[in-house]
Amino acid sequence: MLKYAKSIPFNMIHVCIDEYDHFQMKGYAYNNTIESPIEFFDIHEIILRFEEVFNKNGNPLSSHLSRSFMKQEAVGRYQNKPEVLCDWETIAKKRGKITDFDIVVQSRRQATWQGSLFFDGQEIVFQDVLEMIKIIDKKMNELLKKS
C-alpha cells in the first residue's frame, strides 16, 4: 500500500466503519483533497460522494460525462496533482470502531471504478464497483464472524 500512498494519495479513500449490517454500514471516509471526512450511512453513499470528489479533482478522470436535468458543477480539468488539504499519514491513523480499509481508485472507465482494496494487509484488485462491494461485504462478514 505504501507504493500507492506515495504516488497517488488523491485517488485513495480511507474508510472507517463504525457499524455494519449487510451492506448497511456507517462511518467516515477520508481523502486528502477534502477538508473534512465524509460521513456515510451505506456503501453506495461513499461511491456517490467520491464520484463528486473525483470529478472536482479531475483525477482519476472519468471516461464519460454525466447527464442530468439539474444544473451540475463543471467537471474539473485533468490535474496531475490536485490540491492536498491533509497529509496521508494523518488520515491513515484514523480508525473505525469495527475496522478500516483503503480503496485506491486507479481509473473510472465504463462508468465504474477499477482499482485495489487494502484490507488487513491484503491487496485485492477489483474491476468494477459491484465487485468491490461484494469484496467489502465478504470481508466484513468474515471479520464479524471472528468477533
N, CA, C and O of each residue as an XYZ file, in Angstrom:
588
protein
N       0.813     -1.192      0.000
C       0.000      0.000      0.000
C       0.854      1.253      0.000
O       0.427      2.283     -0.521
N       2.037      1.195      0.563
C       2.891      2.379      0.605
C       3.218      2.902     -0.777
O       3.375      4.110     -0.957
N       3.325      2.010     -1.767
C       3.612      2.478     -3.128
C       2.489      3.385     -3.628
O       2.751      4.325     -4.378
N       1.240      3.120     -3.226
C       0.129      3.967     -3.623
C       0.096      5.261     -2.827
O      -0.166      6.329     -3.379
N       0.360      5.166     -1.535
C       0.301      6.345     -0.671
C       1.294      7.410     -1.104
O       1.040      8.602     -0.932
N       2.421      6.993     -1.665
C       3.433      7.955     -2.096
C       3.162      8.500     -3.490
O       3.574      9.618     -3.800
N       2.479      7.736     -4.337
C       2.334      8.157     -5.720
C       0.957      8.724     -6.067
O       0.874      9.663     -6.859
N      -0.128      8.182     -5.497
C      -1.456      8.664     -5.883
C      -2.385      8.790     -4.680
O      -3.464      8.198     -4.690
N      -2.009      9.536     -3.649
C      -2.876      9.595     -2.473
C      -4.224     10.263     -2.724
O      -5.173     10.002     -1.984
N      -4.341     11.115     -3.738
C      -5.613     11.766     -4.009
C      -6.633     10.811     -4.608
O      -7.806     11.164     -4.723
N      -6.215      9.609     -4.995
C      -7.122      8.584     -5.510
C      -7.492      7.578     -4.434
O      -8.221      6.622     -4.701
N      -7.000      7.783     -3.227
C      -7.233      6.834     -2.137
C      -8.369      7.308     -1.242
O      -8.525      8.501     -0.982
N      -9.152      6.350     -0.783
C     -10.231      6.621      0.159
C      -9.952      5.758      1.387
O      -9.864      4.534      1.286
N      -9.815      6.392      2.527
C      -9.628      5.658      3.779
C     -11.007      5.552      4.427
O     -11.600      6.565      4.797
N     -11.514      4.333      4.563
C     -12.865      4.094      5.056
C     -12.788      3.540      6.474
O     -12.144      2.520      6.718
N     -13.451      4.223      7.407
C     -13.520      3.787      8.803
C     -14.956      3.382      9.108
O     -15.865      4.209      9.042
N     -15.161      2.109      9.442
C     -16.507      1.585      9.658
C     -16.788      1.480     11.154
O     -16.048      0.837     11.897
N     -17.874      2.126     11.578
C     -18.295      2.096     12.978
C     -19.423      1.098     13.213
O     -19.511      0.519     14.296
N     -20.291      0.884     12.216
C     -21.399     -0.072     12.312
C     -21.541     -0.780     10.976
O     -21.305     -0.186      9.923
N     -21.934     -2.071     11.019
C     -22.124     -2.822      9.786
C     -23.244     -3.842      9.942
O     -23.285     -4.594     10.916
N     -24.155     -3.857      8.966
C     -25.216     -4.845      8.932
C     -25.611     -5.088      7.474
O     -26.518     -4.439      6.951
N     -24.918     -6.034      6.823
C     -25.187     -6.437      5.446
C     -25.415     -5.245      4.514
O     -26.557     -4.881      4.234
N     -24.362     -4.661      4.050
C     -24.302     -3.521      3.136
C     -24.679     -2.196      3.805
O     -24.357     -1.131      3.278
N     -25.342     -2.245      4.933
C     -25.667     -1.020      5.665
C     -24.523     -0.748      6.626
O     -24.449     -1.337      7.705
N     -23.645      0.139      6.231
C     -22.526      0.438      7.106
C     -22.447      1.928      7.341
O     -22.742      2.737      6.461
N     -22.041      2.269      8.550
C     -21.944      3.668      8.941
C     -20.519      3.961      9.352
O     -19.830      3.118      9.925
N     -20.093      5.172      9.050
C     -18.747      5.563      9.431
C     -18.322      6.820      8.711
O     -19.142      7.663      8.347
N     -17.020      6.929      8.515
C     -16.444      8.111      7.885
C     -15.460      7.690      6.809
O     -14.782      6.671      6.938
N     -15.386      8.481      5.745
C     -14.442      8.236      4.666
C     -13.570      9.478      4.501
O     -14.057     10.608      4.540
N     -12.289      9.247      4.319
C     -11.305     10.330      4.256
C     -10.559     10.312      2.934
O     -10.351      9.258      2.332
N     -10.164     11.485      2.498
C      -9.319     11.666      1.331
C      -8.541     12.947      1.566
O      -9.066     13.882      2.171
N      -7.311     13.011      1.106
C      -6.520     14.186      1.420
C      -6.804     15.409      0.543
O      -6.117     16.423      0.666
N      -7.798     15.328     -0.334
C      -8.175     16.501     -1.120
C      -9.488     17.124     -0.641
O     -10.003     18.050     -1.268
N     -10.030     16.615      0.475
C     -11.232     17.203      1.065
C     -10.912     17.658      2.475
O     -10.095     17.042      3.160
N     -11.550     18.730      2.913
C     -11.221     19.324      4.212
C     -11.676     18.490      5.399
O     -10.949     18.359      6.384
N     -12.870     17.928      5.312
C     -13.385     17.156      6.438
C     -13.874     15.800      5.930
O     -14.191     15.655      4.750
N     -13.934     14.811      6.816
C     -14.364     13.474      6.377
C     -15.817     13.471      5.918
O     -16.619     14.316      6.316
N     -16.128     12.508      5.082
C     -17.494     12.328      4.605
C     -18.148     11.271      5.480
O     -17.684     10.133      5.545
N     -19.228     11.655      6.152
C     -19.984     10.700      6.950
C     -20.910      9.940      5.998
O     -21.586     10.545      5.167
N     -20.935      8.616      6.126
C     -21.780      7.815      5.243
C     -22.643      6.872      6.055
O     -22.331      6.535      7.197
N     -23.757      6.448      5.424
C     -24.705      5.546      6.069
C     -24.907      4.261      5.279
O     -25.642      3.378      5.721
N     -24.270      4.139      4.120
C     -24.184      2.878      3.387
C     -23.089      2.993      2.335
O     -22.609      4.091      2.052
N     -22.701      1.880      1.766
C     -21.588      1.837      0.814
C     -21.882      2.675     -0.428
O     -20.967      3.248     -1.019
N     -23.131      2.749     -0.819
C     -23.491      3.493     -2.021
C     -23.227      4.986     -1.853
O     -22.884      5.677     -2.812
N     -23.387      5.471     -0.641
C     -23.140      6.889     -0.373
C     -21.659      7.230     -0.564
O     -21.328      8.313     -1.047
N     -20.774      6.311     -0.189
C     -19.345      6.534     -0.407
C     -19.074      6.696     -1.896
O     -18.360      7.608     -2.313
N     -19.643      5.816     -2.678
C     -19.418      5.835     -4.124
C     -19.932      7.137     -4.730
O     -19.220      7.784     -5.499
N     -21.150      7.524     -4.393
C     -21.724      8.752     -4.950
C     -20.953      9.995     -4.525
O     -20.684     10.872     -5.346
N     -20.602     10.073     -3.262
C     -19.894     11.257     -2.753
C     -18.480     11.359     -3.325
O     -18.005     12.458     -3.612
N     -17.811     10.223     -3.489
C     -16.457     10.278     -4.034
C     -16.443     10.447     -5.544
O     -15.439     10.894     -6.098
N     -17.518     10.106     -6.217
C     -17.625     10.469     -7.629
C     -17.540     11.997     -7.750
O     -16.866     12.517     -8.639
N     -18.223     12.705     -6.857
C     -18.181     14.170     -6.848
C     -16.773     14.669     -6.554
O     -16.299     15.598     -7.208
N     -16.101     14.067     -5.582
C     -14.731     14.465     -5.233
C     -13.796     14.253     -6.428
O     -13.020     15.142     -6.779
N     -13.873     13.078     -7.045
C     -13.006     12.785     -8.176
C     -13.316     13.696     -9.362
O     -12.402     14.119    -10.070
N     -14.592     14.001     -9.584
C     -14.942     14.930    -10.659
C     -14.363     16.313    -10.399
O     -13.862     16.966    -11.314
N     -14.433     16.749     -9.165
C     -13.884     18.067     -8.806
C     -12.368     18.083     -8.992
O     -11.813     19.041     -9.531
N     -11.703     17.016     -8.543
C     -10.254     16.921     -8.687
C      -9.833     16.715    -10.140
O      -8.736     17.103    -10.541
N     -10.713     16.102    -10.915
C     -10.348     15.741    -12.279
C      -9.418     14.538    -12.315
O      -8.746     14.284    -13.315
N      -9.387     13.795    -11.200
C      -8.467     12.674    -11.142
C      -8.930     11.665    -10.106
O      -9.111     12.064     -8.956
N      -9.135     10.406    -10.412
C      -8.963      9.840    -11.743
C     -10.048     10.351    -12.685
O     -11.207     10.513    -12.303
N      -9.651     10.589    -13.882
C     -10.532     11.166    -14.885
C     -11.628     10.177    -15.268
O     -11.354      9.004    -15.523
N     -12.859     10.652    -15.307
C     -13.989      9.820    -15.699
C     -13.978      9.615    -17.212
O     -13.571     10.501    -17.963
N     -14.423      8.452    -17.646
C     -14.453      8.170    -19.086
C     -15.735      8.671    -19.747
O     -15.890      8.566    -20.963
N     -16.653      9.215    -18.947
C     -17.895      9.714    -19.521
C     -18.353     10.953    -18.758
O     -17.922     11.189    -17.629
N     -19.211     11.728    -19.367
C     -19.802     12.880    -18.709
C     -21.205     12.521    -18.252
O     -21.961     11.884    -18.985
N     -21.547     12.926    -17.057
C     -22.883     12.648    -16.532
C     -23.891     13.563    -17.202
O     -23.591     14.714    -17.519
N     -25.081     13.041    -17.411
C     -26.165     13.851    -17.962
C     -27.213     14.022    -16.886
O     -27.484     13.107    -16.109
N     -27.804     15.218    -16.848
C     -28.790     15.487    -15.824
C     -29.682     16.634    -16.255
O     -29.285     17.471    -17.066
N     -30.892     16.669    -15.707
C     -31.783     17.788    -15.945
C     -31.472     18.938    -14.994
O     -31.895     20.072    -15.214
N     -30.726     18.630    -13.933
C     -30.336     19.633    -12.957
C     -29.013     20.257    -13.387
O     -28.191     19.599    -14.025
N     -28.809     21.516    -13.040
C     -27.547     22.167    -13.353
C     -26.460     21.531    -12.484
O     -26.622     21.388    -11.272
N     -25.345     21.149    -13.127
C     -24.260     20.490    -12.416
C     -23.014     21.357    -12.441
O     -22.806     22.168    -13.343
N     -22.192     21.157    -11.419
C     -20.909     21.836    -11.367
C     -20.026     21.275    -12.474
O     -20.048     20.075    -12.748
N     -19.262     22.138    -13.100
C     -18.393     21.689    -14.187
C     -17.361     20.701    -13.669
O     -16.842     20.844    -12.562
N     -17.071     19.693    -14.492
C     -16.071     18.699    -14.137
C     -14.706     19.354    -14.217
O     -14.401     20.055    -15.182
N     -13.880     19.125    -13.196
C     -12.536     19.700    -13.175
C     -11.690     19.153    -14.296
O     -11.848     18.003    -14.707
N     -10.793     19.979    -14.788
C      -9.910     19.511    -15.836
C      -8.922     18.526    -15.222
O      -8.711     18.524    -14.009
N      -8.332     17.708    -16.045
C      -7.394     16.711    -15.537
C      -6.223     17.415    -14.870
O      -5.623     18.329    -15.437
N      -5.913     16.984    -13.680
C      -4.788     17.537    -12.942
C      -3.909     16.381    -12.501
O      -4.407     15.350    -12.049
N      -2.616     16.552    -12.631
C      -1.717     15.515    -12.170
C      -1.728     15.427    -10.656
O      -1.694     14.334    -10.092
N      -1.777     16.583     -9.996
C      -1.787     16.593     -8.533
C      -2.774     17.642     -8.038
O      -2.457     18.831     -8.034
N      -3.961     17.222     -7.623
C      -4.917     18.164     -7.038
C      -4.367     18.740     -5.736
O      -3.404     18.218     -5.175
N      -4.979     19.808     -5.267
C      -4.547     20.439     -4.030
C      -4.722     19.470     -2.856
O      -5.791     18.888     -2.668
N      -3.665     19.313     -2.083
C      -3.678     18.421     -0.918
C      -3.996     19.241      0.317
O      -3.286     20.197      0.627
N      -5.064     18.873      1.031
C      -5.509     19.619      2.201
C      -5.124     18.955      3.516
O      -5.186     19.590      4.568
N      -4.728     17.687      3.472
C      -4.347     16.954      4.684
C      -3.360     15.868      4.274
O      -3.551     15.216      3.248
N      -2.293     15.663      5.075
C      -1.321     14.646      4.674
C      -1.869     13.244      4.928
O      -2.653     13.018      5.850
N      -1.434     12.314      4.084
C      -1.978     10.964      4.106
C      -1.652     10.234      5.398
O      -2.455      9.420      5.854
N      -0.498     10.500      6.003
C      -0.114      9.824      7.237
C      -1.127     10.102      8.349
O      -1.451      9.205      9.128
N      -1.625     11.332      8.429
C      -2.625     11.702      9.435
C      -3.928     10.947      9.196
O      -4.542     10.447     10.138
N      -4.344     10.867      7.943
C      -5.582     10.169      7.588
C      -5.460      8.674      7.885
O      -6.402      8.066      8.395
N      -4.318      8.083      7.572
C      -4.128      6.640      7.756
C      -4.214      6.215      9.224
O      -4.445      5.041      9.511
N      -4.035      7.141     10.140
C      -4.119      6.825     11.572
C      -5.553      6.760     12.082
O      -5.791      6.265     13.184
N      -6.507      7.249     11.305
C      -7.916      7.217     11.714
C      -8.399      5.771     11.749
O      -8.057      4.976     10.873
N      -9.189      5.436     12.755
C      -9.686      4.076     12.911
C     -11.193      4.066     13.136
O     -11.734      4.945     13.806
N     -11.868      3.065     12.572
C     -13.287      2.859     12.813
C     -13.477      1.967     14.025
O     -12.543      1.288     14.451
N     -14.680      1.963     14.583
C     -14.970      1.123     15.748
C     -14.870     -0.357     15.404
O     -14.454     -1.158     16.241
N     -15.248     -0.733     14.178
C     -15.170     -2.133     13.754
C     -13.872     -2.387     12.997
O     -13.107     -3.278     13.365
N     -13.619     -1.622     11.956
C     -12.415     -1.805     11.137
C     -12.211     -0.587     10.251
O     -13.008      0.352     10.260
N     -11.147     -0.623      9.502
C     -10.894      0.396      8.484
C     -10.148     -0.268      7.333
O      -9.472     -1.280      7.520
N     -10.276      0.309      6.150
C      -9.584     -0.203      4.977
C      -9.410      0.934      3.986
O      -9.990      2.007      4.150
N      -8.611      0.693      2.961
C      -8.334      1.709      1.951
C      -8.776      1.225      0.579
O      -8.646      0.050      0.237
N      -9.301      2.163     -0.190
C      -9.681      1.909     -1.574
C      -8.816      2.822     -2.439
O      -8.759      4.031     -2.211
N      -8.144      2.242     -3.430
C      -7.380      3.022     -4.398
C      -8.125      2.918     -5.719
O      -8.235      1.834     -6.293
N      -8.631      4.035     -6.197
C      -9.349      4.063     -7.467
C      -8.345      4.478     -8.536
O      -7.954      5.642     -8.616
N      -7.933      3.517     -9.351
C      -6.912      3.785    -10.351
C      -7.490      4.364    -11.636
O      -6.826      5.133    -12.331
N      -8.727      3.992    -11.950
C      -9.369      4.527    -13.151
C     -10.881      4.456    -12.998
O     -11.410      3.744    -12.145
N     -11.564      5.223    -13.857
C     -13.036      5.218    -13.869
C     -13.505      5.031    -15.306
O     -14.073      5.938    -15.914
N     -13.256      3.849    -15.831
C     -13.676      3.531    -17.194
C     -15.041      2.860    -17.174
O     -15.427      2.225    -16.193
N     -15.754      3.013    -18.267
C     -17.059      2.376    -18.471
C     -18.016      2.677    -17.321
O     -18.766      1.805    -16.882
N     -17.983      3.913    -16.840
C     -18.897      4.402    -15.798
C     -18.805      3.624    -14.493
O     -19.794      3.515    -13.769
N     -17.630      3.081    -14.183
C     -17.427      2.369    -12.921
C     -15.986      2.544    -12.474
O     -15.189      3.155    -13.185
N     -15.644      2.022    -11.319
C     -14.304      2.155    -10.758
C     -13.499      0.888    -10.990
O     -14.035     -0.220    -10.965
N     -12.203      1.069    -11.214
C     -11.250     -0.028    -11.230
C     -10.145      0.348    -10.248
O      -9.728      1.505    -10.183
N      -9.676     -0.633     -9.487
C      -8.624     -0.319     -8.537
C      -8.320     -1.456     -7.595
O      -8.486     -2.629     -7.928
N      -7.865     -1.083     -6.398
C      -7.466     -2.060     -5.389
C      -8.097     -1.717     -4.055
O      -8.342     -0.554     -3.736
N      -8.350     -2.748     -3.296
C      -8.891     -2.624     -1.943
C      -7.838     -3.211     -1.004
O      -7.371     -4.332     -1.208
N      -7.470     -2.449      0.024
C      -6.487     -2.903      1.000
C      -7.200     -3.174      2.309
O      -7.727     -2.261      2.946
N      -7.211     -4.446      2.707
C      -7.941     -4.871      3.894
C      -7.069     -5.846      4.669
O      -6.698     -6.890      4.134
N      -6.739     -5.538      5.893
C      -5.903     -6.406      6.747
C      -4.600     -6.820      6.067
O      -4.221     -7.991      6.112
N      -3.925     -5.884      5.451
C      -2.640     -6.168      4.825
C      -2.714     -6.858      3.475
O      -1.680     -7.137      2.867
N      -3.917     -7.138      2.996
C      -4.099     -7.772      1.690
C      -4.459     -6.735      0.645
O      -5.178     -5.778      0.933
N      -3.958     -6.923     -0.576
C      -4.381     -6.103     -1.712
C      -5.280     -6.952     -2.583
O      -4.875     -8.016     -3.052
N      -6.513     -6.481     -2.805
C      -7.478     -7.206     -3.625
C      -7.878     -6.287     -4.773
O      -8.401     -5.195     -4.550
N      -7.634     -6.729     -5.984
C      -7.924     -5.937     -7.176
C      -9.384     -6.131     -7.563
O      -9.904     -7.245     -7.506
N     -10.051     -5.033     -7.960
C     -11.429     -5.115     -8.447
C     -11.544     -4.399     -9.786
O     -10.808     -3.453    -10.066
N     -12.483     -4.869    -10.612
C     -12.677     -4.316    -11.954
C     -13.909     -3.438    -12.090
O     -14.055     -2.721    -13.080
N     -14.807     -3.489    -11.095
C     -15.981     -2.612    -11.116
C     -16.511     -2.437     -9.695
O     -16.115     -3.154     -8.776
N     -17.395     -1.491     -9.539
C     -17.919     -1.144     -8.217
C     -18.672     -2.311     -7.586
O     -18.543     -2.538     -6.383
N     -19.441     -3.045     -8.355
C     -20.184     -4.182     -7.809
C     -19.236     -5.224     -7.219
O     -19.479     -5.753     -6.134
N     -18.171     -5.509     -7.930
C     -17.177     -6.454     -7.414
C     -16.559     -5.922     -6.118
O     -16.350     -6.686     -5.176
N     -16.267     -4.621     -6.062
C     -15.714     -4.010     -4.853
C     -16.684     -4.147     -3.675
O     -16.269     -4.477     -2.564
N     -17.954     -3.898     -3.913
C     -18.968     -4.007     -2.860
C     -19.054     -5.443     -2.346
O     -19.146     -5.665     -1.138
N     -19.025     -6.413     -3.251
C     -19.073     -7.825     -2.848
C     -17.853     -8.204     -2.001
O     -17.980     -8.941     -1.024
N     -16.683     -7.702     -2.374
C     -15.465     -7.982     -1.601
C     -15.581     -7.386     -0.206
O     -15.257     -8.045      0.782
N     -16.043     -6.141     -0.120
C     -16.195     -5.493      1.186
C     -17.180     -6.269      2.050
O     -16.915     -6.510      3.228
N     -18.315     -6.661      1.473
C     -19.316     -7.425      2.236
C     -18.738     -8.746      2.721
O     -18.938     -9.115      3.878
N     -18.036     -9.453      1.871
C     -17.435    -10.732      2.256
C     -16.426    -10.534      3.386
O     -16.442    -11.277      4.367
N     -15.555     -9.544      3.254
C     -14.535     -9.290      4.279
C     -15.177     -8.859      5.596
O     -14.731     -9.268      6.668
N     -16.203     -8.051      5.521
C     -16.876     -7.608      6.745
C     -17.555     -8.778      7.440
O     -17.480     -8.891      8.664
N     -18.208     -9.640      6.697
C     -18.865    -10.805      7.295
C     -17.842    -11.754      7.921
O     -18.092    -12.315      8.988
N     -16.689    -11.937      7.264
C     -15.628    -12.763      7.840
C     -15.127    -12.147      9.146
O     -14.912    -12.852     10.132
N     -14.946    -10.848      9.142
C     -14.457    -10.140     10.327
C     -15.454    -10.239     11.484
O     -15.058    -10.454     12.630
N     -16.735    -10.084     11.187
C     -17.755    -10.137     12.231
C     -17.939    -11.549     12.789
O     -18.277    -11.709     13.962
N     -17.721    -12.575     11.958
C     -17.814    -13.957     12.438
C     -16.698    -14.269     13.422
O     -16.890    -15.052     14.353
N     -15.516    -13.655     13.220
C     -14.383    -13.884     14.110
C     -14.616    -13.291     15.492
O     -14.152    -13.833     16.494
N     -15.345    -12.167     15.541
C     -15.529    -11.493     16.839
C     -16.794    -11.904     17.556
O     -17.068    -11.416     18.652
